[in-house]
Amino acid sequence: MVVGIRKKERRQWQRHSIGLLVSLCLLTGCAFNRGNIGEAFKDEDVASLKKGVSTRTEVVSVLGAPDRIVQTNAHDIFQYYRYDIKASGLFLIIVNFSRLNIKSDDLYVLFNREGVVDDVVFGRRTDRLKFQFWPFGD
């Protein structure tokens, strides 16, 4: 009789364990998100900015208002930027893993004291951004 009770308790324990395991599996999840801040730069717009020729007014008419203006001793600098953001995550009961990748395209237009373009610095990096699910390393 004692052996029959132990088998019944064992089966009951196994059922509860399986139920708990299934419940925990159902409470996990993953997420993928993507976002952009700013407008993409057109190559022809950047190429139209000529050193020693283009003025502030022309730059603003081509690119719009700058996202940021920095004033230094000899230059005013217009900064335009675009951010590309990709995030992924695995959400478990006890431990969560996530990875956030951000890359930016940055355009700096430097003006001399007369308001004429001294230099144009442009870097494009958002085209190399990819989703990476694994949160550790590359």
C-alpha positions as CSV (number, residue, x, y, z in Angstrom):
1,M,0.0,0.0,0.0
2,V,2.9,2.4,0.8
3,V,4.5,1.7,-2.6
4,G,1.2,2.6,-4.4
5,I,1.0,6.0,-2.5
6,R,4.6,6.8,-3.4
7,K,4.0,6.1,-7.1
8,K,0.9,8.3,-7.0
9,E,2.9,11.1,-5.3
10,R,5.7,10.8,-7.8
11,R,3.2,11.1,-10.8
12,Q,1.6,14.1,-9.1
13,W,5.0,15.7,-8.6
14,Q,5.9,15.0,-12.3
15,R,2.7,16.5,-13.5
16,H,3.3,19.7,-11.4
17,S,6.9,19.9,-12.6
18,I,5.8,19.6,-16.3
19,G,3.1,22.2,-15.8
20,L,5.5,24.6,-14.1
21,L,8.0,24.1,-17.0
22,V,5.4,24.7,-19.6
23,S,4.2,27.8,-17.8
24,L,7.7,29.2,-17.6
25,C,8.3,28.6,-21.3
26,L,5.1,30.5,-22.1
27,L,6.2,33.5,-20.0
28,T,9.4,34.0,-22.1
29,G,9.6,36.2,-25.1
30,C,11.7,38.1,-27.6
31,A,11.5,41.5,-29.2
32,F,13.0,43.3,-32.2
33,N,12.7,47.1,-32.6
34,R,14.0,49.6,-35.1
35,G,14.0,53.3,-35.1
36,N,15.3,56.3,-37.1
37,I,15.9,59.8,-36.0
38,G,16.5,62.4,-38.7
39,E,16.3,62.3,-42.4
40,A,18.6,60.4,-44.7
41,F,21.2,62.5,-46.6
42,K,21.0,62.7,-50.3
43,D,24.5,62.4,-52.0
44,E,23.6,65.1,-54.5
45,D,22.7,67.5,-51.6
46,V,26.0,66.9,-49.9
47,A,27.9,67.2,-53.2
48,S,26.2,70.6,-53.9
49,L,28.0,72.2,-50.9
50,K,31.1,73.9,-52.3
51,K,34.0,75.0,-50.2
52,G,34.7,78.8,-50.6
53,V,31.4,79.3,-52.6
54,S,28.3,78.1,-50.7
55,T,26.8,80.4,-48.0
56,R,24.8,79.7,-44.9
57,T,21.6,80.6,-46.7
58,E,22.3,78.2,-49.5
59,V,23.2,75.4,-47.0
60,V,19.9,75.9,-45.1
61,S,17.9,76.0,-48.4
62,V,19.5,72.6,-49.4
63,L,19.6,70.8,-46.1
64,G,17.1,72.6,-43.9
65,A,17.7,73.9,-40.5
66,P,20.7,72.3,-38.7
67,D,20.1,69.9,-35.8
68,R,22.8,71.7,-33.9
69,I,24.9,74.9,-34.2
70,V,28.3,75.0,-32.6
71,Q,30.2,78.3,-32.3
72,T,34.0,78.3,-32.1
73,N,36.6,81.1,-32.2
74,A,37.0,81.1,-36.0
75,H,34.1,79.0,-37.2
76,D,30.4,78.4,-36.9
77,I,29.6,74.7,-37.4
78,F,26.3,73.4,-38.6
79,Q,25.7,69.8,-37.5
80,Y,23.2,67.5,-39.3
81,Y,22.7,64.0,-38.1
82,R,20.6,60.8,-38.7
83,Y,20.5,57.9,-36.2
84,D,19.6,54.4,-37.0
85,I,18.7,52.2,-33.9
86,K,18.2,48.5,-33.8
87,A,17.4,46.6,-30.6
88,S,16.7,43.0,-29.8
89,G,16.0,41.2,-26.6
90,L,15.3,37.8,-25.1
91,F,13.1,38.1,-22.0
92,L,13.1,35.2,-19.5
93,I,11.7,35.0,-16.0
94,I,14.9,35.5,-14.1
95,V,17.4,36.8,-16.7
96,N,16.9,39.2,-19.6
97,F,19.3,39.7,-22.5
98,S,19.2,42.7,-24.9
99,R,21.4,44.4,-27.4
100,L,21.1,48.0,-28.7
101,N,23.0,49.1,-31.8
102,I,23.1,52.7,-32.8
103,K,25.0,54.2,-35.7
104,S,24.8,57.7,-37.2
105,D,25.3,59.6,-40.3
106,D,26.9,62.9,-39.4
107,L,27.4,66.0,-41.6
108,Y,29.4,69.0,-40.3
109,V,29.5,72.2,-42.3
110,L,32.1,74.7,-41.2
111,F,31.7,78.4,-42.0
112,N,34.2,81.2,-41.8
113,R,33.5,84.6,-40.3
114,E,31.9,85.8,-43.5
115,G,29.4,82.9,-43.6
116,V,31.0,81.0,-46.5
117,V,31.6,77.2,-46.3
118,D,35.2,76.5,-45.2
119,D,34.9,72.7,-45.0
120,V,32.3,69.9,-45.3
121,V,32.8,66.7,-43.2
122,F,30.5,63.8,-43.9
123,G,30.4,60.3,-42.5
124,R,27.9,57.6,-43.3
125,R,27.7,54.6,-41.0
126,T,24.0,53.6,-40.8
127,D,24.2,51.4,-43.9
128,R,26.4,49.0,-41.9
129,L,24.0,48.5,-39.0
130,K,22.4,45.1,-38.6
131,F,20.3,43.2,-36.1
132,Q,22.4,41.2,-33.6
133,F,20.4,38.9,-31.4
134,W,23.2,37.5,-29.2
135,P,23.9,40.1,-26.5
136,F,27.6,39.2,-26.0
137,G,30.5,40.1,-28.3
138,D,30.1,40.5,-32.1
